[in-house]
Amino acid sequence: KAWYSLFSLAAAAQLASILILFVLVAVVFEQRSRSQMRFGAVGRSAAQRRLKLSPGLATLAFVYAAAVLAVAFLIPVTQLALWTREVIASDLDSRYWSFAWHSVLLASIGALMVVAVALLLAYAGRQRPGPAMMWTQRLATLGYAFPGAVLAVGLFIPVAALDNWLIDSGRAWFGFDGTEILKGTLLVMLAAYLVRFLAVGFGPIESGLHRISRNIDEAAKNLGTGTAGLLTRVHLPMLRVSLLTAAALTFVDIMKEMPITLMTRPFGWDTLAIRVFEMTSEGEWERAALPSLAIVIAGIIPIILLTWRGARAHG
C-alpha cells in the first residue's frame, strides 16, 4: 500500500525494515532453540517399522487423510474448475498464452539460477567446512524467511541508487539521455527470485551431498580426480534426483510468486500470478479462476513427474 497507493518509497522502506527486524529476531531465537536440542543415536534395532492398524483405526486414518485432501485440494480445485468453465469462452485469448509463457520462462530461468548457485554453495560447504562457511550458507539462504514484498523493496532501493549513478555518469561522460538502465529489467526480478528462493534449492542439494560418503571423494582423489572433476564426474551423476527436486520446487514457487513479480517486473511482463492479483483486487473471483487453475496445473506437473521417477527408482 505504501508503494502503490501512497507512492512513498521511504514509507515502504521503513515498513520493510520493521518486518526484517521481526524476521531476524525470530531467526536468532530459532537458532538458539536449536542449539539447545540434544539427539540420541539409535541402532538398527530401533528402525522404523510399518504399523498395522485395526480395521476401525484404518478407516479413521483413511477418512482423516481423505478429508485433508478434500479441504486442501479437491474442493478448491473443483470450484476453480467450475468458475473456469463459466468464463473460459470469453476470457481465454492470446493474452493468456502470453501470461503462461512469461510465467514458465521466468520460473525456468529462475529455477536454473537457483539450482546453479545452490549447488556451488552446498559444494563449497562440503569442500571447505567450518564456521565461516556455515554462516555464509545461513545468510545466503535467509531470504526465504522474508516476505516477497520486503525483499522487493530492499533490492529496489540499492538498484535504483546504482541506476541513478550510472545514468548520471553516462550523461556526464557519453551524453546518455536514457531514464533507466537496470530498473525495470528482468535482471532485477531474477536477482530477487534468487535471493528469495535460494533456500528452496539449497535444501535438497545439501541433503543429497550429505548422503554421499566422503570415502567416495577420497577414492576419486586417490585416482587423480581434481576438485572440478570430482563435482562433474562423481557428484553430479549421484545428485541427479536432488537437482531435479530442487529445480521442481523452485519452479513451482516462482510460478506462484506475486509480490516480487508485481513490484519488479518490466512493463508488459504480466504473469499468471499478476493476472490473479488483478482480478481478485477488482472482486472478479470467477475471472481469477482461469489463471489460478493454470498455476495449479503447472505446479502439479513437475511434482507428478518427480513422484513417478522416485517410484520408478524404488520399484
C-alpha positions in Angstrom: 0.0 0.0 0.0 2.8 2.4 0.8 4.4 1.7 -2.6 1.3 1.5 -4.8 -1.3 3.7 -3.1 0.9 6.3 -1.3 3.7 6.2 -3.9 6.2 6.6 -1.0 9.4 4.5 -1.3 10.6 5.9 2.0 7.5 4.7 3.9 7.7 1.3 2.1 11.4 1.0 3.2 10.5 1.9 6.8 7.8 -0.8 6.9 10.1 -3.3 5.3 12.8 -2.6 7.9 10.3 -3.3 10.7 9.4 -6.7 9.1 13.1 -7.5 8.6 13.7 -6.8 12.3 11.0 -9.2 13.3 12.3 -11.9 11.0 15.9 -11.5 12.3 14.7 -11.8 15.9 12.7 -15.0 15.0 15.7 -16.5 13.2 18.0 -15.8 16.2 15.5 -17.3 18.6 15.1 -20.4 16.4 18.9 -20.8 16.2 19.3 -20.6 19.9 16.5 -23.1 20.5 18.0 -25.5 18.0 21.5 -25.2 19.6 20.0 -26.4 22.9 18.4 -29.5 21.4 20.0 -32.9 22.0 19.6 -36.0 19.9 20.3 -39.6 20.8 21.6 -42.2 18.3 19.6 -45.3 17.7 20.7 -48.6 16.3 19.2 -50.6 13.5 17.1 -52.5 16.0 15.2 -49.2 16.6 14.5 -48.6 12.9 11.0 -47.6 12.0 8.6 -50.3 11.0 5.2 -50.3 9.4 2.4 -50.2 12.0 -0.6 -52.4 11.1 -3.8 -50.7 12.2 -7.0 -52.4 13.2 -9.9 -52.1 10.7 -11.5 -49.3 12.8 -8.4 -47.2 13.1 -7.5 -47.8 9.5 -10.9 -46.5 8.5 -10.5 -43.4 10.7 -7.0 -42.8 9.3 -8.4 -43.0 5.7 -11.2 -40.7 6.5 -8.9 -38.1 8.1 -6.4 -38.2 5.1 -9.3 -38.0 2.6 -10.8 -35.0 4.5 -7.5 -33.2 4.5 -7.1 -33.9 0.7 -10.6 -32.7 0.0 -10.4 -29.5 2.0 -6.8 -28.6 0.9 -7.1 -29.6 -2.8 -10.1 -31.3 -4.2 -12.8 -28.7 -3.2 -10.8 -25.6 -4.1 -9.7 -27.0 -7.5 -13.2 -28.2 -8.2 -14.5 -24.7 -7.5 -11.8 -23.2 -9.7 -12.8 -25.6 -12.5 -16.5 -24.6 -12.2 -15.7 -20.9 -12.4 -13.3 -21.5 -15.3 -16.0 -23.3 -17.3 -18.2 -20.2 -16.9 -15.6 -17.7 -18.1 -13.3 -19.6 -20.4 -15.2 -18.8 -23.6 -15.0 -15.0 -23.0 -11.6 -14.8 -21.2 -9.3 -17.3 -22.9 -7.5 -15.3 -25.6 -4.0 -14.6 -26.8 -3.2 -12.7 -23.7 -3.3 -15.8 -21.6 -0.7 -17.6 -23.8 1.5 -14.6 -23.1 0.8 -14.8 -19.4 1.6 -18.5 -19.4 4.8 -18.0 -21.5 6.1 -15.3 -19.2 5.4 -17.4 -16.1 7.0 -20.6 -17.5 10.0 -18.6 -18.8 10.7 -16.8 -15.6 10.2 -19.9 -13.5 12.5 -21.9 -15.7 15.3 -19.3 -15.7 14.9 -18.6 -12.0 15.0 -22.3 -11.2 18.2 -22.8 -13.2 19.8 -19.9 -11.5 18.8 -21.1 -8.0 20.0 -24.6 -8.6 23.3 -23.5 -10.0 24.1 -21.1 -7.1 22.7 -23.6 -4.5 25.0 -26.3 -5.9 28.0 -24.1 -5.7 27.2 -23.0 -2.2 26.5 -26.6 -1.0 29.6 -27.9 -2.7 31.8 -25.2 -1.2 30.4 -26.1 2.2 31.4 -29.7 1.6 34.9 -28.9 0.4 35.6 -26.1 3.0 33.6 -26.9 6.1 33.8 -24.6 9.1 32.0 -21.9 11.0 32.6 -19.2 8.3 31.1 -21.3 5.6 28.2 -22.4 7.8 27.3 -18.8 8.5 27.7 -17.9 4.8 25.2 -20.6 3.9 22.8 -19.5 6.6 22.9 -15.8 5.5 22.6 -16.8 1.8 19.5 -18.8 2.5 17.9 -16.3 4.8 15.9 -14.7 2.0 13.1 -17.4 2.2 12.3 -16.1 5.7 11.4 -12.6 4.4 8.2 -11.7 2.7 8.5 -11.2 -1.1 7.4 -7.5 -0.8 10.1 -6.8 1.7 12.8 -8.3 -0.5 11.5 -6.4 -3.5 11.7 -3.1 -1.6 15.1 -3.9 -0.1 16.5 -4.8 -3.6 14.9 -1.9 -5.4 16.4 0.8 -3.3 20.1 0.0 -3.9 19.4 -0.9 -7.6 17.6 2.5 -8.0 20.6 4.3 -6.5 23.1 2.4 -8.7 20.8 3.1 -11.7 20.8 6.8 -11.0 24.6 6.9 -10.6 25.0 5.0 -13.9 22.6 7.4 -15.7 24.4 10.5 -14.3 27.8 9.1 -15.2 26.6 8.2 -18.6 25.1 11.6 -19.2 28.3 13.4 -18.0 30.7 11.2 -19.9 28.9 10.0 -23.0 25.9 12.2 -23.3 23.5 9.4 -22.4 19.9 10.6 -22.2 18.1 7.5 -21.0 16.0 7.2 -17.9 16.6 3.6 -16.9 19.4 1.1 -17.2 18.8 -1.6 -14.5 15.4 -0.6 -13.2 12.5 -2.3 -15.0 14.6 -5.1 -16.4 14.4 -8.9 -15.9 17.8 -8.8 -14.2 16.3 -7.2 -11.1 13.4 -9.6 -10.9 15.6 -12.6 -11.4 18.0 -11.4 -8.7 15.1 -11.1 -6.3 14.0 -14.6 -7.2 17.5 -15.9 -6.5 17.6 -14.2 -3.1 14.1 -15.3 -2.2 14.2 -19.0 -3.3 17.8 -20.0 -2.8 16.9 -21.9 0.4 14.3 -23.9 -1.6 17.0 -25.2 -3.9 19.7 -25.4 -1.3 17.9 -27.9 1.0 17.6 -30.9 -1.4 21.1 -30.4 -2.8 22.7 -30.2 0.6 20.8 -33.3 1.7 21.9 -35.1 -1.4 25.5 -34.2 -0.8 25.2 -35.4 2.8 24.1 -38.8 1.6 27.3 -39.2 -0.5 30.1 -40.8 1.6 33.3 -39.0 1.9 35.1 -42.3 1.2 33.9 -41.9 -2.4 35.6 -38.5 -2.5 38.9 -39.9 -1.1 38.8 -42.8 -3.6 38.3 -40.4 -6.5 41.1 -38.1 -5.3 43.5 -41.1 -5.0 42.7 -41.9 -8.6 43.8 -38.4 -9.6 40.4 -36.6 -9.8 40.6 -32.9 -9.1 38.0 -30.7 -7.4 36.2 -29.8 -10.6 36.3 -33.4 -11.9 35.0 -34.6 -8.5 32.0 -32.4 -8.9 31.3 -33.1 -12.6 32.2 -36.7 -12.9 31.3 -38.1 -9.4 28.9 -35.9 -7.5 26.6 -34.6 -10.3 25.5 -38.0 -11.5 24.7 -39.0 -7.9 22.9 -35.7 -7.3 20.6 -36.1 -10.3 17.4 -36.7 -8.3 18.3 -33.9 -5.8 18.9 -31.4 -8.6 15.6 -32.3 -10.2 13.8 -32.0 -6.9 15.4 -28.6 -6.2 14.5 -27.3 -9.7 10.9 -28.5 -9.5 10.3 -27.0 -6.1 11.8 -23.7 -7.1 9.9 -23.7 -10.4 6.6 -24.2 -8.6 7.4 -21.4 -6.0 8.3 -18.9 -8.7 5.2 -19.7 -10.8 3.0 -18.6 -7.9 5.2 -15.8 -6.6 3.3 -12.5 -6.8 4.8 -9.6 -4.7 8.3 -9.7 -6.2 6.9 -10.1 -9.8 4.4 -7.3 -9.3 6.9 -4.8 -7.8 9.9 -5.5 -10.1 8.6 -6.7 -13.4 9.4 -4.9 -16.6 6.5 -3.1 -18.3 4.3 -5.6 -20.1 5.7 -8.7 -18.4 2.5 -9.8 -16.8 2.3 -13.4 -15.5 -0.5 -15.7 -14.4 0.1 -14.7 -10.8 -0.2 -11.0 -11.7 -3.5 -11.7 -13.5 -4.9 -13.5 -10.4 -3.9 -10.4 -8.3 -5.6 -8.0 -10.8 -8.8 -10.0 -11.0 -9.1 -10.6 -7.2 -8.3 -6.9 -6.5 -11.4 -6.0 -8.6 -13.5 -8.7 -6.9 -13.7 -10.7 -10.2 -13.3 -14.1 -8.5 -14.7 -16.1 -11.4 -12.3 -14.5 -13.8 -9.4 -15.1 -11.5 -10.1 -18.9 -11.7 -8.7 -19.4 -15.1 -5.1 -18.2 -14.3 -5.3 -19.8 -10.9 -6.2 -23.2 -12.4 -3.3 -22.8 -14.9 -0.9 -22.2 -12.0 -2.2 -25.3 -10.2 -1.7 -27.4 -13.3 1.7 -26.0 -14.0 2.7 -26.8 -10.4 1.3 -30.3 -10.3 3.1 -31.5 -13.5 6.7 -31.4 -12.2 5.6 -32.9 -8.8 3.9 -35.8 -10.6 7.0 -36.4 -12.8 9.2 -36.4 -9.7 6.9 -38.7 -7.8 6.8 -41.1 -10.8 10.6 -41.0 -11.1 11.0 -41.7 -7.4 8.6 -44.6 -7.5 10.3 -46.0 -10.6 13.7 -45.7 -8.9 12.5 -47.6 -5.8 10.4 -50.1 -7.7 
